[in-house]
């Protein structure tokens, strides 16, 4: 997705919230009349996942918005952690009377949409004639839809793995065939496993070089190559499905049976997670999207690396997680109702995120 299109989607998301805020401001507008966007002075809270350098550039990013709607200020707030932590923080803010207006970084929207914490955007999509045909239909269904309604749009790529990287020198030293770079014919999980076994080095019980880096955000990343899901239709727990059992058995075997993973016993002294591959202490690594630009800096990456598709379980290329924006339905007047919502969201998230 281009930067222009990403900016367009995000600014539309903020703009779509402004009439709602105006409608609920003190005094309101006459019944039946749609308030003008940006007619009253207000501040919108935009939930994002950005560190200090990126947050400092938000005003520049919002130049177009600020010129068009000078009375409506946008305050970007960084929310770290996973979905569960973000949801908990948003519920706490809502209960305190200062809820988020635009949700800019959340993977699964159902835990908030289910109890009524988000506004459906179907009417806005229709009004603006936004072309959904260019969106991944599976993403729209799995991540941003609930009970037939659309609650958000993907604007970026997130998750813990987009591509796989490996140390070419390590493969050559061990006489291993390098993985296939053909996205239509990727290497298999078993080929990946055998490579990890041969690439791992030990001194006694201590691993001096791990064949495989741990998989970050493994609650989502591990099941996908087998087509496994925590919930069926976002309702029924599927933690004990054959696909889920196979996925975690395969991954656990790498850690405890084969002992070739940075999670494995004896691998504690290989260095910090993102430095291990740079320093040659890990041969294969799942790369998060935020780390990809650094591969162009030879002062950081001093290894001879190459990128390949993710290993195949039963699916040829496991889908990665999109980054979403959505609108919060913040017009709930009482703390008591938000606390009920908090319990509902917590229950929904535990069903979605807790194994077994």
C-alpha positions as CSV (number, residue, x, y, z in Angstrom):
1,X,0.0,0.0,0.0
2,X,1.4,3.4,-0.9
3,X,2.0,6.1,1.7
4,X,-0.6,8.3,-0.1
5,X,-3.3,5.6,0.2
6,X,-2.4,4.9,3.8
7,X,-2.6,8.6,4.7
8,X,-6.0,8.7,2.8
9,X,-7.4,5.9,4.8
10,X,-6.2,7.2,8.2
11,X,-7.4,10.8,7.6
12,X,-10.8,9.4,6.4
13,X,-11.0,7.5,9.7
14,X,-10.4,10.6,11.7
15,X,-12.7,12.7,9.6
16,X,-15.5,10.1,10.0
17,X,-15.3,10.5,13.8
18,X,-15.6,14.3,13.9
19,X,-19.4,14.5,13.1
20,X,-20.0,12.0,15.9
21,X,-18.1,14.1,18.4
22,X,-19.8,17.3,17.2
23,X,-23.2,15.7,17.6
24,X,-22.5,14.7,21.2
25,X,-20.9,18.0,22.3
26,X,-22.6,20.3,24.8
27,X,-25.6,22.0,23.1
28,X,-25.8,19.6,20.2
29,X,-27.6,20.5,17.0
30,X,-31.3,20.7,16.1
31,X,-33.0,17.3,15.6
32,X,-32.7,15.9,12.1
33,X,-29.8,18.1,11.1
34,X,-26.3,16.7,10.5
35,X,-23.7,18.8,12.2
36,X,-20.9,20.2,10.1
37,X,-17.6,18.4,10.4
38,X,-15.1,20.5,12.4
39,X,-17.7,23.1,13.4
40,X,-16.8,23.1,17.1
41,X,-13.5,23.1,18.9
42,X,-12.6,19.7,20.3
43,X,-9.7,17.2,20.7
44,X,-9.9,13.7,19.3
45,X,-7.8,11.0,20.9
46,X,-6.1,8.8,18.3
47,X,-4.8,5.5,19.6
48,X,-1.5,4.6,17.8
49,X,1.5,2.4,18.3
50,X,4.4,4.7,17.8
51,X,7.6,5.5,19.6
52,X,8.8,9.0,20.4
53,X,10.5,9.8,17.0
54,X,7.3,8.8,15.1
55,X,5.0,10.6,17.6
56,X,7.0,13.8,17.0
57,X,6.1,13.6,13.3
58,X,2.4,13.3,13.8
59,X,1.7,17.1,13.5
60,X,3.5,17.0,10.1
61,X,1.5,13.9,9.0
62,X,-1.8,15.8,10.0
63,X,-0.9,19.0,8.2
64,X,-3.7,18.5,5.6
65,X,-6.2,17.7,8.4
66,X,-5.2,20.7,10.5
67,X,-5.5,23.1,7.6
68,X,-9.0,21.8,6.7
69,X,-10.3,21.4,10.3
70,X,-8.4,23.9,12.5
71,X,-10.9,23.6,15.4
72,X,-10.5,19.8,15.7
73,X,-7.2,18.9,17.3
74,X,-5.9,15.3,17.1
75,X,-3.9,13.9,20.0
76,X,-2.0,10.7,19.2
77,X,-1.4,8.4,22.2
78,X,1.0,5.5,22.1
79,X,-0.4,2.1,23.2
80,X,2.2,-0.6,23.6
81,X,1.8,-4.3,24.1
82,X,-0.5,-6.8,22.5
83,X,-4.2,-6.5,21.7
84,X,-5.2,-7.6,25.2
85,X,-3.2,-4.8,26.8
86,X,-4.4,-2.2,24.4
87,X,-8.1,-3.2,25.0
88,X,-7.6,-3.1,28.7
89,X,-6.1,0.4,28.5
90,X,-8.9,1.7,26.3
91,X,-11.6,0.3,28.6
92,X,-9.8,1.9,31.6
93,X,-9.7,5.3,29.8
94,X,-13.4,5.0,28.9
95,X,-14.4,4.2,32.4
96,X,-12.5,7.3,33.6
97,X,-14.4,9.4,31.2
98,X,-11.7,10.0,28.6
99,X,-12.2,7.4,26.0
100,X,-10.3,6.9,22.7
101,X,-12.1,8.3,19.6
102,X,-10.2,6.6,16.8
103,X,-8.6,3.2,17.3
104,X,-5.6,3.2,15.0
105,X,-3.7,0.0,15.9
106,X,-5.6,-3.2,16.9
107,X,-5.5,-6.5,15.2
108,X,-8.7,-8.2,16.2
109,X,-11.7,-5.8,16.5
110,X,-14.3,-8.4,17.6
111,X,-13.5,-8.1,21.4
112,X,-14.5,-4.4,21.2
113,X,-17.2,-4.7,18.6
114,X,-19.0,-7.5,20.4
115,X,-20.1,-5.5,23.5
116,X,-20.8,-2.4,21.4
117,X,-17.5,-0.5,21.9
118,X,-17.0,0.3,18.2
119,X,-19.1,1.9,15.5
120,X,-19.7,0.0,12.3
121,X,-18.4,1.9,9.3
122,X,-20.6,0.3,6.6
123,X,-22.6,3.5,6.1
124,X,-19.3,5.5,5.8
125,X,-17.9,3.1,3.2
126,X,-21.1,3.4,1.2
127,X,-21.3,7.2,1.5
128,X,-17.7,7.7,0.4
129,X,-17.9,5.0,-2.3
130,X,-14.8,3.4,-0.8
131,X,-13.7,0.4,-3.0
132,X,-13.5,-2.7,-0.8
133,X,-12.7,-4.9,-3.8
134,X,-9.0,-3.9,-3.3
135,X,-9.0,-5.2,0.2
136,X,-8.2,-8.8,1.2
137,X,-11.6,-10.4,1.8
138,X,-10.3,-12.8,4.3
139,X,-8.7,-10.0,6.4
140,X,-12.0,-8.1,6.3
141,X,-13.8,-11.1,7.5
142,X,-11.4,-12.4,10.1
143,X,-10.1,-9.2,11.7
144,X,-12.6,-6.3,11.2
145,X,-16.1,-7.8,10.8
146,X,-18.6,-8.9,13.4
147,X,-22.1,-10.2,12.8
148,X,-22.2,-9.1,9.2
149,X,-21.0,-5.5,9.9
150,X,-17.6,-3.9,9.1
151,X,-15.8,-2.1,11.9
152,X,-12.5,-1.1,10.4
153,X,-10.1,-1.1,7.5
154,X,-6.5,-2.4,7.2
155,X,-3.9,0.2,6.3
156,X,-0.6,-1.5,7.0
157,X,1.1,-4.7,7.7
158,X,1.8,-5.9,11.2
159,X,2.3,-9.1,13.1
160,X,5.6,-10.9,13.9
161,X,6.7,-12.2,10.5
162,X,6.4,-11.0,7.0
163,X,9.3,-12.9,5.5
164,X,11.9,-15.3,6.6
165,X,15.6,-14.5,6.5
166,X,18.6,-16.8,6.8
167,X,22.4,-16.5,7.0
168,X,23.7,-17.7,3.7
169,X,27.2,-18.3,5.0
170,X,25.9,-20.7,7.6
171,X,24.0,-22.7,5.0
172,X,27.1,-22.9,2.8
173,X,29.4,-23.9,5.7
174,X,27.1,-26.8,6.5
175,X,26.7,-27.9,2.9
176,X,23.0,-27.2,3.0
177,X,20.8,-26.3,0.0
178,X,19.5,-22.8,0.4
179,X,15.7,-22.5,0.7
180,X,13.4,-21.9,-2.2
181,X,12.7,-18.2,-3.0
182,X,9.7,-19.2,-5.1
183,X,6.5,-18.0,-3.3
184,X,4.5,-20.6,-5.3
185,X,6.8,-23.4,-4.2
186,X,8.2,-22.6,-0.7
187,X,10.2,-24.9,1.5
188,X,8.3,-27.1,3.9
189,X,8.3,-27.0,7.7
190,X,10.2,-30.3,7.8
191,X,12.9,-28.9,5.5
192,X,13.1,-25.9,7.8
193,X,13.3,-28.2,10.9
194,X,16.1,-30.3,9.4
195,X,18.1,-27.2,8.4
196,X,17.7,-25.9,12.0
197,X,19.0,-29.1,13.4
198,X,22.1,-29.1,11.2
199,X,22.8,-25.4,11.7
200,X,22.7,-25.5,15.6
201,X,26.1,-25.6,17.3
202,X,26.7,-26.8,20.9
203,X,29.4,-27.0,23.6
204,X,28.0,-29.6,26.0
205,X,24.5,-28.5,26.9
206,X,25.1,-24.9,25.9
207,X,23.9,-23.8,22.5
208,X,26.5,-21.5,20.9
209,X,24.5,-21.0,17.7
210,X,20.8,-21.6,17.4
211,X,19.5,-22.8,14.1
212,X,16.2,-21.0,14.5
213,X,15.0,-17.8,16.1
214,X,11.9,-18.0,18.3
215,X,8.6,-16.9,16.7
216,X,7.4,-13.7,18.2
217,X,3.6,-13.2,18.8
218,X,3.4,-17.0,18.6
219,X,-0.2,-17.0,19.6
220,X,-1.1,-15.8,16.1
221,X,2.0,-16.7,14.0
222,X,2.4,-20.4,14.9
223,X,-1.1,-21.6,13.9
224,X,-1.4,-19.9,10.6
225,X,0.8,-22.1,8.5
226,X,-1.6,-24.9,9.3
227,X,-4.7,-22.9,8.8
228,X,-5.6,-23.1,12.5
229,X,-7.7,-20.4,14.3
230,X,-8.5,-19.8,17.9
231,X,-12.2,-19.2,17.2
232,X,-14.6,-20.5,14.6
233,X,-16.7,-17.6,13.3
234,X,-15.4,-15.5,16.2
235,X,-17.7,-17.5,18.5
236,X,-16.7,-21.1,19.2
237,X,-13.3,-22.0,20.7
238,X,-11.2,-24.2,18.4
239,X,-8.1,-24.5,20.6
240,X,-8.3,-28.3,20.4
241,X,-8.6,-28.6,16.6
242,X,-6.3,-31.0,14.8
243,X,-4.7,-28.1,13.0
244,X,-4.0,-26.2,16.3
245,X,-2.6,-29.3,17.9
246,X,-0.3,-30.0,15.0
247,X,0.9,-26.4,14.8
248,X,2.0,-26.2,18.5
249,X,3.3,-29.8,18.5
250,X,5.6,-28.9,15.6
251,X,6.8,-25.7,17.2
252,X,7.2,-27.2,20.7
253,X,9.3,-30.0,19.2
254,X,11.8,-27.4,17.8
255,X,12.2,-26.0,21.3
256,X,12.2,-29.0,23.6
257,X,12.8,-32.1,21.5
258,X,15.3,-30.8,18.8
259,X,16.6,-28.0,21.0
260,X,17.5,-25.8,18.1
261,X,15.5,-22.7,19.0
262,X,16.4,-19.6,20.9
263,X,13.7,-20.6,23.4
264,X,15.4,-23.9,24.0
265,X,17.2,-24.8,27.2
266,X,20.9,-23.8,26.9
267,X,20.3,-20.9,24.5
268,X,20.1,-18.2,27.2
269,X,23.5,-16.5,26.3
270,X,23.0,-15.8,22.6
271,X,22.3,-12.1,23.1
272,X,19.3,-9.9,22.7
273,X,16.5,-11.1,20.4
274,X,17.1,-8.8,17.4
275,X,20.9,-8.8,17.8
276,X,21.4,-12.6,17.7
277,X,20.9,-12.8,13.9
278,X,23.0,-9.7,13.3
279,X,25.9,-11.2,15.3
280,X,25.7,-14.6,13.7
281,X,24.4,-16.4,16.8
282,X,21.2,-17.5,15.0
283,X,21.0,-18.9,11.5
284,X,17.4,-18.3,10.6
285,X,15.1,-15.5,11.7
286,X,11.4,-14.5,11.4
287,X,11.5,-10.8,10.6
288,X,8.9,-8.3,11.8
289,X,7.9,-5.5,9.4
290,X,9.4,-2.8,11.6
291,X,12.9,-4.4,11.2
292,X,13.0,-4.6,7.5
293,X,14.4,-1.2,6.7
294,X,17.4,-1.9,8.9
295,X,18.5,-4.6,6.5
296,X,19.7,-1.9,4.2
297,X,22.2,-0.6,6.8
298,X,25.5,-2.6,6.5
299,X,26.7,-1.1,9.8
300,X,24.0,-3.1,11.5
301,X,23.7,-6.2,9.4
302,X,27.1,-7.6,8.8
303,X,26.0,-11.1,7.7
304,X,25.3,-12.4,4.2
305,X,21.6,-12.8,4.3
306,X,18.7,-13.6,1.9
307,X,14.9,-13.5,2.2
308,X,12.6,-16.4,1.4
309,X,8.9,-17.3,2.0
310,X,7.8,-18.6,5.3
311,X,8.0,-22.4,5.7
312,X,4.9,-24.3,4.6
313,X,2.8,-26.2,7.1
314,X,-0.3,-27.2,5.2
315,X,-0.7,-23.8,3.6
316,X,1.7,-22.5,1.0
317,X,2.1,-19.0,2.5
318,X,0.7,-18.2,5.9
319,X,-1.2,-14.9,6.0
320,X,0.2,-12.1,8.1
321,X,-1.6,-9.8,10.4
322,X,-3.0,-6.5,9.1
323,X,-2.9,-3.2,11.0
324,X,-6.4,-1.7,11.5
325,X,-8.1,1.6,12.2
326,X,-11.7,1.9,13.5
327,X,-13.9,4.3,15.5
328,X,-14.8,3.8,19.1
329,X,-18.4,4.1,20.1
330,X,-17.6,6.3,23.0
331,X,-21.0,7.8,23.7
332,X,-21.8,5.5,26.5
333,X,-22.7,7.7,29.4
334,X,-22.0,5.7,32.5
335,X,-19.0,4.1,34.1
336,X,-21.2,1.2,35.1
337,X,-21.9,0.3,31.5
338,X,-18.3,0.5,30.6
339,X,-17.4,-1.8,33.4
340,X,-19.9,-4.4,32.0
341,X,-18.3,-3.9,28.6
342,X,-14.8,-4.4,30.2
343,X,-15.8,-7.8,31.6
344,X,-17.4,-8.8,28.3
345,X,-14.2,-7.8,26.4
346,X,-12.0,-9.5,28.8
347,X,-14.0,-12.7,28.5
348,X,-14.0,-12.5,24.7
349,X,-10.2,-11.9,24.6
350,X,-9.4,-14.8,27.0
351,X,-11.5,-17.1,24.7
352,X,-9.5,-15.8,21.7
353,X,-6.0,-15.6,23.1
354,X,-5.6,-18.3,25.7
355,X,-4.5,-21.8,24.6
356,X,-6.7,-24.7,25.6
